Amino acid sequence: MVARYLHHHSARRHQPFLAVNCGALTESLAEAELFGHEKGAFTGAVGTHQGWFEAAEGGTLLLDEIGELNPSLQVKLLRVLQEREDHPRRFAQTAEDRCAGHRRHPRRSGRRDSPTAVP
């Protein structure tokens, strides 16, 4: 995989490399898995959960099949990538209210072009 090769031959090679198949995420879990959540943020949130963006801090996060995500979640991802902001584990707040800076090297891949897909 090209993304893994690029990661291992970059200055980030000692940082995390996380590959996420977005096509395998259910719509209801996608945002919580990507951005994390705090205990009690929604029904069933019995503890704090670190999202993949936070887990990839300083490393590479590969978002495979990103075109399969709900378009509204793709817009949130686009905002995160453009603004270099992330949603820490405050899932109960609005997307705009829960952004805080994180450093990571995002990558995406997919088999189809989507007009709403994150670049």
ChimeraX commands (.cxc) that place a marker at each C-alpha (Angstrom):
marker #1 position 0.00,0.00,0.00 radius 0.5
marker #1 position 1.39,3.37,-1.06 radius 0.5
marker #1 position 0.19,5.26,2.05 radius 0.5
marker #1 position 1.99,2.84,4.37 radius 0.5
marker #1 position 5.17,3.09,2.27 radius 0.5
marker #1 position 5.03,6.91,2.35 radius 0.5
marker #1 position 4.48,6.87,6.10 radius 0.5
marker #1 position 7.37,4.50,6.78 radius 0.5
marker #1 position 9.72,6.58,4.61 radius 0.5
marker #1 position 8.81,9.93,6.17 radius 0.5
marker #1 position 9.76,11.82,9.29 radius 0.5
marker #1 position 6.54,10.42,10.82 radius 0.5
marker #1 position 7.69,6.79,10.63 radius 0.5
marker #1 position 7.99,6.51,14.43 radius 0.5
marker #1 position 4.47,7.89,14.91 radius 0.5
marker #1 position 1.20,5.92,14.56 radius 0.5
marker #1 position -0.12,4.71,11.20 radius 0.5
marker #1 position -3.86,4.00,11.36 radius 0.5
marker #1 position -5.87,2.65,8.42 radius 0.5
marker #1 position -9.65,2.96,8.68 radius 0.5
marker #1 position -12.09,1.35,6.23 radius 0.5
marker #1 position -14.83,3.98,6.23 radius 0.5
marker #1 position -17.04,1.69,4.15 radius 0.5
marker #1 position -17.25,-0.72,7.09 radius 0.5
marker #1 position -18.49,1.95,9.54 radius 0.5
marker #1 position -22.17,2.24,10.27 radius 0.5
marker #1 position -23.52,5.76,10.01 radius 0.5
marker #1 position -24.41,5.84,13.69 radius 0.5
marker #1 position -20.88,4.91,14.81 radius 0.5
marker #1 position -18.79,6.70,12.20 radius 0.5
marker #1 position -18.54,10.10,13.91 radius 0.5
marker #1 position -17.87,8.62,17.36 radius 0.5
marker #1 position -15.16,6.32,15.97 radius 0.5
marker #1 position -13.48,9.06,13.95 radius 0.5
marker #1 position -13.66,11.84,16.53 radius 0.5
marker #1 position -14.19,10.04,19.84 radius 0.5
marker #1 position -16.64,10.87,22.63 radius 0.5
marker #1 position -16.95,11.56,26.35 radius 0.5
marker #1 position -18.78,9.39,28.85 radius 0.5
marker #1 position -22.52,10.13,28.72 radius 0.5
marker #1 position -22.34,12.01,25.41 radius 0.5
marker #1 position -25.11,9.76,24.03 radius 0.5
marker #1 position -27.04,6.66,25.07 radius 0.5
marker #1 position -24.59,3.81,25.42 radius 0.5
marker #1 position -21.50,5.99,25.91 radius 0.5
marker #1 position -20.46,4.36,29.19 radius 0.5
marker #1 position -16.90,5.66,29.02 radius 0.5
marker #1 position -14.57,8.05,27.26 radius 0.5
marker #1 position -13.47,6.85,23.81 radius 0.5
marker #1 position -10.44,8.19,21.94 radius 0.5
marker #1 position -11.26,8.70,18.26 radius 0.5
marker #1 position -8.99,7.75,15.38 radius 0.5
marker #1 position -8.03,11.37,14.67 radius 0.5
marker #1 position -6.74,11.74,18.20 radius 0.5
marker #1 position -5.09,8.30,18.16 radius 0.5
marker #1 position -3.18,9.24,14.98 radius 0.5
marker #1 position -1.76,12.38,16.61 radius 0.5
marker #1 position 1.58,13.15,14.95 radius 0.5
marker #1 position 1.27,10.20,12.57 radius 0.5
marker #1 position -0.81,9.17,9.56 radius 0.5
marker #1 position -4.54,8.42,9.39 radius 0.5
marker #1 position -5.58,6.62,6.18 radius 0.5
marker #1 position -9.30,7.01,5.47 radius 0.5
marker #1 position -10.05,4.22,2.99 radius 0.5
marker #1 position -13.40,4.21,1.12 radius 0.5
marker #1 position -14.18,7.71,2.40 radius 0.5
marker #1 position -16.78,8.13,-0.34 radius 0.5
marker #1 position -18.98,5.61,1.48 radius 0.5
marker #1 position -19.47,7.96,4.44 radius 0.5
marker #1 position -22.59,10.07,4.82 radius 0.5
marker #1 position -22.12,13.39,2.94 radius 0.5
marker #1 position -22.73,15.42,6.12 radius 0.5
marker #1 position -19.89,13.55,7.85 radius 0.5
marker #1 position -17.68,14.12,4.79 radius 0.5
marker #1 position -18.32,17.86,5.22 radius 0.5
marker #1 position -17.21,17.65,8.87 radius 0.5
marker #1 position -14.09,15.75,7.80 radius 0.5
marker #1 position -13.37,18.37,5.15 radius 0.5
marker #1 position -13.61,21.11,7.78 radius 0.5
marker #1 position -11.23,19.19,10.05 radius 0.5
marker #1 position -8.70,18.75,7.24 radius 0.5
marker #1 position -8.96,22.29,5.86 radius 0.5
marker #1 position -8.78,23.99,9.23 radius 0.5
marker #1 position -6.29,21.47,10.68 radius 0.5
marker #1 position -8.70,21.12,13.56 radius 0.5
marker #1 position -10.01,18.02,15.21 radius 0.5
marker #1 position -12.97,16.99,17.29 radius 0.5
marker #1 position -11.70,15.83,20.65 radius 0.5
marker #1 position -13.87,13.59,22.76 radius 0.5
marker #1 position -16.75,16.02,23.23 radius 0.5
marker #1 position -19.23,14.24,20.96 radius 0.5
marker #1 position -22.31,15.81,22.60 radius 0.5
marker #1 position -21.45,19.34,21.44 radius 0.5
marker #1 position -21.85,20.68,17.92 radius 0.5
marker #1 position -19.07,20.05,15.43 radius 0.5
marker #1 position -18.07,23.71,15.43 radius 0.5
marker #1 position -17.88,23.87,19.23 radius 0.5
marker #1 position -15.73,20.78,19.71 radius 0.5
marker #1 position -12.79,21.56,17.45 radius 0.5
marker #1 position -9.28,21.74,18.90 radius 0.5
marker #1 position -5.91,21.61,17.13 radius 0.5
marker #1 position -4.19,18.30,16.43 radius 0.5
marker #1 position -1.34,17.39,14.13 radius 0.5
marker #1 position -1.64,14.39,11.87 radius 0.5
marker #1 position -1.01,13.55,8.23 radius 0.5
marker #1 position -4.36,12.50,6.74 radius 0.5
marker #1 position -4.64,10.34,3.64 radius 0.5
marker #1 position -7.69,9.07,1.83 radius 0.5
marker #1 position -8.35,6.38,-0.72 radius 0.5
marker #1 position -11.32,4.88,-2.48 radius 0.5
marker #1 position -12.45,3.10,-5.60 radius 0.5
marker #1 position -14.85,5.72,-6.89 radius 0.5
marker #1 position -14.99,9.46,-7.36 radius 0.5
marker #1 position -17.66,11.24,-5.38 radius 0.5
marker #1 position -18.64,14.88,-5.90 radius 0.5
marker #1 position -18.99,15.22,-2.11 radius 0.5
marker #1 position -15.85,13.28,-1.21 radius 0.5
marker #1 position -13.14,14.95,0.82 radius 0.5
marker #1 position -10.17,15.82,-1.47 radius 0.5
marker link #1:1,2 radius 0.2
marker link #1:2,3 radius 0.2
marker link #1:3,4 radius 0.2
marker link #1:4,5 radius 0.2
marker link #1:5,6 radius 0.2
marker link #1:6,7 radius 0.2
marker link #1:7,8 radius 0.2
marker link #1:8,9 radius 0.2
marker link #1:9,10 radius 0.2
marker link #1:10,11 radius 0.2
marker link #1:11,12 radius 0.2
marker link #1:12,13 radius 0.2
marker link #1:13,14 radius 0.2
marker link #1:14,15 radius 0.2
marker link #1:15,16 radius 0.2
marker link #1:16,17 radius 0.2
marker link #1:17,18 radius 0.2
marker link #1:18,19 radius 0.2
marker link #1:19,20 radius 0.2
marker link #1:20,21 radius 0.2
marker link #1:21,22 radius 0.2
marker link #1:22,23 radius 0.2
marker link #1:23,24 radius 0.2
marker link #1:24,25 radius 0.2
marker link #1:25,26 radius 0.2
marker link #1:26,27 radius 0.2
marker link #1:27,28 radius 0.2
marker link #1:28,29 radius 0.2
marker link #1:29,30 radius 0.2
marker link #1:30,31 radius 0.2
marker link #1:31,32 radius 0.2
marker link #1:32,33 radius 0.2
marker link #1:33,34 radius 0.2
marker link #1:34,35 radius 0.2
marker link #1:35,36 radius 0.2
marker link #1:36,37 radius 0.2
marker link #1:37,38 radius 0.2
marker link #1:38,39 radius 0.2
marker link #1:39,40 radius 0.2
marker link #1:40,41 radius 0.2
marker link #1:41,42 radius 0.2
marker link #1:42,43 radius 0.2
marker link #1:43,44 radius 0.2
marker link #1:44,45 radius 0.2
marker link #1:45,46 radius 0.2
marker link #1:46,47 radius 0.2
marker link #1:47,48 radius 0.2
marker link #1:48,49 radius 0.2
marker link #1:49,50 radius 0.2
marker link #1:50,51 radius 0.2
marker link #1:51,52 radius 0.2
marker link #1:52,53 radius 0.2
marker link #1:53,54 radius 0.2
marker link #1:54,55 radius 0.2
marker link #1:55,56 radius 0.2
marker link #1:56,57 radius 0.2
marker link #1:57,58 radius 0.2
marker link #1:58,59 radius 0.2
marker link #1:59,60 radius 0.2
marker link #1:60,61 radius 0.2
marker link #1:61,62 radius 0.2
marker link #1:62,63 radius 0.2
marker link #1:63,64 radius 0.2
marker link #1:64,65 radius 0.2
marker link #1:65,66 radius 0.2
marker link #1:66,67 radius 0.2
marker link #1:67,68 radius 0.2
marker link #1:68,69 radius 0.2
marker link #1:69,70 radius 0.2
marker link #1:70,71 radius 0.2
marker link #1:71,72 radius 0.2
marker link #1:72,73 radius 0.2
marker link #1:73,74 radius 0.2
marker link #1:74,75 radius 0.2
marker link #1:75,76 radius 0.2
marker link #1:76,77 radius 0.2
marker link #1:77,78 radius 0.2
marker link #1:78,79 radius 0.2
marker link #1:79,80 radius 0.2
marker link #1:80,81 radius 0.2
marker link #1:81,82 radius 0.2
marker link #1:82,83 radius 0.2
marker link #1:83,84 radius 0.2
marker link #1:84,85 radius 0.2
marker link #1:85,86 radius 0.2
marker link #1:86,87 radius 0.2
marker link #1:87,88 radius 0.2
marker link #1:88,89 radius 0.2
marker link #1:89,90 radius 0.2
marker link #1:90,91 radius 0.2
marker link #1:91,92 radius 0.2
marker link #1:92,93 radius 0.2
marker link #1:93,94 radius 0.2
marker link #1:94,95 radius 0.2
marker link #1:95,96 radius 0.2
marker link #1:96,97 radius 0.2
marker link #1:97,98 radius 0.2
marker link #1:98,99 radius 0.2
marker link #1:99,100 radius 0.2
marker link #1:100,101 radius 0.2
marker link #1:101,102 radius 0.2
marker link #1:102,103 radius 0.2
marker link #1:103,104 radius 0.2
marker link #1:104,105 radius 0.2
marker link #1:105,106 radius 0.2
marker link #1:106,107 radius 0.2
marker link #1:107,108 radius 0.2
marker link #1:108,109 radius 0.2
marker link #1:109,110 radius 0.2
marker link #1:110,111 radius 0.2
marker link #1:111,112 radius 0.2
marker link #1:112,113 radius 0.2
marker link #1:113,114 radius 0.2
marker link #1:114,115 radius 0.2
marker link #1:115,116 radius 0.2
marker link #1:116,117 radius 0.2
marker link #1:117,118 radius 0.2
marker link #1:118,119 radius 0.2
view
